[in-house]
Amino acid sequence: HPGVPNAQLVKENTRNAQIYKKSIAEQNSVDLAWEMLMNEEFEALRACIYQTEEDLQRFRQLVVNTVMATDIFDKELQNLRKARWETAFAKKESDDDSEDIAESEDRKATIVIEHLIQASDVSHTMQHWHIYKTWNEKFFLECHGAYKAGRAQTDPSVNWYQSELGFFDYYVIPLAKKLDSCGVFGVASHEYLNYAMANRAEWARKGESLVE
């Protein structure tokens, strides 16, 4: 990871920005990982993952969708994910009679995997306060380093406190609630949500002084 967001890569017109145009870091990650997976040394692993061309294409699509799900700043992708979640989980079972059950379950599994990697991407927010604080500080220092290097226009310390509150309110907590509502992770989902809400409350009390 280059340490700056995709928007900055586009602004700098980096080589990867020229290649991928959007979701630059995510697409680059997919290509690098896929290239490694195709190496001869992983032949046995590939045989465990897929046996047919159809399996391969399905797996490839799942990998792409999952990694793209971590680009939380692309509004178009975000809206598509929300629509897929509504399709998979918001409808009542009686509304699903015309759809093949296997297809419906397959869609739900795909959506859950996408949200699982999103949660993994921000997992520090759904763990103990000390873990959240440690990784939040590391991310701040990365952003501040980019600012000092002239790769960001705004000093992150100016809005860091408020932006973290917004991040909890509009992304982390709604995500934790979705994981809780789909029921895939059982009681662990309640734990993720409780940690997220507790960290939000703790940040509201201590965040300003920590940024200073």
C-alpha positions as CSV (number, residue, x, y, z in Angstrom):
1,H,0.0,0.0,0.0
2,P,1.5,3.4,-1.0
3,G,0.3,5.1,2.1
4,V,-2.1,7.6,0.4
5,P,-5.7,7.2,-0.8
6,N,-6.7,6.4,-4.4
7,A,-7.7,10.0,-5.0
8,Q,-4.1,11.1,-4.4
9,L,-2.8,8.5,-6.7
10,V,-5.0,9.8,-9.4
11,K,-3.9,13.3,-8.7
12,E,-0.2,12.3,-8.9
13,N,-1.0,10.3,-12.1
14,T,1.0,7.4,-10.9
15,R,1.7,4.4,-13.1
16,N,-1.0,2.3,-11.3
17,A,-3.5,5.2,-11.6
18,Q,-2.9,5.2,-15.3
19,I,-3.5,1.5,-15.5
20,Y,-6.5,1.1,-13.2
21,K,-8.3,4.5,-13.3
22,K,-10.4,3.7,-10.2
23,S,-10.1,1.5,-7.0
24,I,-6.4,1.7,-7.8
25,A,-4.9,0.1,-4.7
26,E,-7.6,-2.6,-4.6
27,Q,-7.2,-3.6,-8.2
28,N,-3.5,-3.7,-7.9
29,S,-3.8,-6.0,-4.9
30,V,-6.1,-8.3,-6.8
31,D,-3.6,-8.5,-9.7
32,L,-0.6,-9.1,-7.5
33,A,-2.4,-11.8,-5.4
34,W,-3.8,-13.5,-8.6
35,E,-0.3,-13.5,-10.2
36,M,1.1,-15.2,-7.1
37,L,-1.7,-17.7,-7.0
38,M,-1.0,-18.7,-10.6
39,N,2.6,-19.6,-9.8
40,E,3.5,-23.3,-10.3
41,E,4.3,-23.7,-6.6
42,F,0.6,-23.2,-5.8
43,E,-0.7,-25.8,-8.2
44,A,-2.0,-28.0,-5.4
45,L,-3.7,-25.1,-3.7
46,R,-5.5,-24.2,-6.9
47,A,-6.7,-27.7,-7.3
48,C,-8.3,-27.5,-3.9
49,I,-10.0,-24.2,-4.8
50,Y,-11.4,-25.1,-8.3
51,Q,-11.6,-28.1,-10.6
52,T,-13.4,-26.6,-13.7
53,E,-13.2,-23.4,-15.7
54,E,-16.6,-22.5,-14.3
55,D,-15.3,-22.9,-10.8
56,L,-12.3,-20.7,-11.7
57,Q,-14.4,-17.9,-13.1
58,R,-16.7,-18.0,-10.1
59,F,-13.7,-17.9,-7.7
60,R,-12.1,-15.0,-9.7
61,Q,-15.3,-13.0,-9.5
62,L,-15.6,-13.7,-5.8
63,V,-12.0,-12.5,-5.2
64,V,-12.6,-9.3,-7.2
65,N,-15.9,-8.5,-5.5
66,T,-14.5,-9.1,-2.1
67,V,-11.4,-7.0,-2.5
68,M,-13.3,-4.2,-4.3
69,A,-15.6,-4.1,-1.2
70,T,-12.7,-2.6,0.8
71,D,-12.9,0.6,-1.4
72,I,-15.3,2.4,0.8
73,F,-14.8,5.8,-0.9
74,D,-16.2,4.7,-4.3
75,K,-19.9,5.8,-4.1
76,E,-20.9,3.7,-7.1
77,L,-19.5,0.5,-5.6
78,Q,-21.0,1.4,-2.2
79,N,-24.5,1.8,-3.7
80,L,-24.2,-1.5,-5.6
81,R,-23.2,-3.3,-2.4
82,K,-26.2,-1.7,-0.5
83,A,-28.5,-2.8,-3.3
84,R,-27.2,-6.4,-3.2
85,W,-27.6,-6.5,0.6
86,E,-31.2,-5.4,0.3
87,T,-31.9,-8.0,-2.4
88,A,-30.3,-10.7,-0.4
89,F,-31.5,-10.0,3.1
90,A,-34.3,-7.4,3.2
91,K,-36.9,-9.4,1.3
92,K,-39.2,-11.8,3.1
93,E,-38.9,-15.5,2.3
94,S,-42.3,-15.4,0.6
95,D,-41.0,-12.8,-1.8
96,D,-38.3,-15.2,-2.9
97,D,-40.5,-18.0,-4.2
98,S,-39.7,-17.4,-7.8
99,E,-36.0,-17.5,-7.3
100,D,-34.0,-20.7,-7.2
101,I,-33.1,-21.4,-3.5
102,A,-29.5,-22.3,-4.3
103,E,-29.1,-19.0,-6.2
104,S,-30.5,-17.0,-3.3
105,E,-28.2,-18.7,-0.8
106,D,-25.2,-18.2,-3.1
107,R,-26.0,-14.5,-3.3
108,K,-26.3,-14.2,0.5
109,A,-23.0,-16.0,0.9
110,T,-21.2,-13.7,-1.5
111,I,-22.6,-10.6,0.3
112,V,-21.7,-11.9,3.7
113,I,-18.1,-12.5,2.5
114,E,-17.9,-8.9,1.1
115,H,-19.0,-7.5,4.5
116,L,-16.7,-9.9,6.3
117,I,-13.7,-8.5,4.5
118,Q,-15.0,-5.0,5.1
119,A,-15.1,-5.7,8.8
120,S,-11.6,-7.3,8.6
121,D,-10.4,-4.1,7.0
122,V,-11.5,-2.0,10.0
123,S,-11.3,-4.8,12.6
124,H,-9.4,-2.6,15.1
125,T,-12.7,-0.6,15.5
126,M,-14.5,-3.7,16.7
127,Q,-12.0,-4.9,19.3
128,H,-10.7,-3.7,22.7
129,W,-10.1,0.0,23.1
130,H,-6.4,-0.4,23.4
131,I,-6.2,-2.2,20.0
132,Y,-8.4,0.4,18.4
133,K,-6.3,3.3,19.8
134,T,-3.0,1.6,18.7
135,W,-4.1,1.1,15.1
136,N,-5.9,4.4,14.9
137,E,-2.6,6.1,15.9
138,K,-0.7,4.2,13.3
139,F,-3.1,5.2,10.6
140,F,-3.0,8.8,11.8
141,L,0.8,8.8,11.6
142,E,0.7,7.4,8.1
143,C,-1.7,10.1,7.0
144,H,0.3,12.8,8.8
145,G,3.5,11.5,7.1
146,A,1.8,11.9,3.7
147,Y,0.8,15.5,4.6
148,K,4.4,16.3,5.7
149,A,5.7,14.8,2.4
150,G,3.4,17.0,0.4
151,R,1.1,14.2,-0.7
152,A,-2.0,15.5,1.2
153,Q,-3.5,19.0,1.2
154,T,-4.9,18.9,4.7
155,D,-3.3,18.3,8.1
156,P,-5.2,15.2,9.3
157,S,-5.0,16.5,12.9
158,V,-7.5,19.3,12.1
159,N,-10.4,17.0,11.5
160,W,-9.3,13.6,12.9
161,Y,-11.4,13.7,16.0
162,Q,-14.7,14.5,14.2
163,S,-13.9,12.3,11.2
164,E,-13.5,9.3,13.5
165,L,-16.9,9.9,15.1
166,G,-18.4,10.1,11.7
167,F,-16.6,7.0,10.6
168,F,-18.1,5.1,13.6
169,D,-21.6,6.5,13.0
170,Y,-21.9,6.1,9.2
171,Y,-19.7,3.1,8.5
172,V,-18.4,1.0,11.4
173,I,-21.6,0.7,13.5
174,P,-23.9,0.2,10.5
175,L,-21.5,-2.5,9.3
176,A,-21.5,-4.2,12.7
177,K,-25.3,-4.1,12.8
178,K,-25.5,-5.8,9.4
179,L,-23.2,-8.5,10.5
180,D,-25.3,-8.9,13.6
181,S,-28.6,-9.0,11.7
182,C,-27.5,-11.6,9.1
183,G,-26.8,-14.1,12.0
184,V,-23.8,-15.7,10.4
185,F,-21.4,-15.2,13.3
186,G,-23.8,-15.9,16.2
187,V,-23.0,-14.3,19.5
188,A,-19.7,-13.0,18.1
189,S,-21.6,-10.5,16.1
190,H,-23.0,-8.9,19.3
191,E,-19.5,-8.6,20.6
192,Y,-18.3,-6.8,17.4
193,L,-21.2,-4.4,17.7
194,N,-20.7,-3.8,21.4
195,Y,-17.0,-3.1,21.0
196,A,-17.7,-0.7,18.1
197,M,-20.2,1.3,20.2
198,A,-17.9,1.2,23.3
199,N,-15.0,2.5,21.2
200,R,-17.1,5.2,19.7
201,A,-18.1,6.4,23.2
202,E,-14.5,6.2,24.5
203,W,-13.3,8.2,21.5
204,A,-16.0,10.8,22.0
205,R,-14.6,11.3,25.6
206,K,-10.8,11.0,24.9
207,G,-10.3,11.5,21.2
208,E,-9.7,15.3,21.2
209,S,-6.9,15.0,23.9
210,L,-5.3,12.1,22.1
211,V,-5.1,14.0,18.8
212,E,-3.5,16.9,20.6
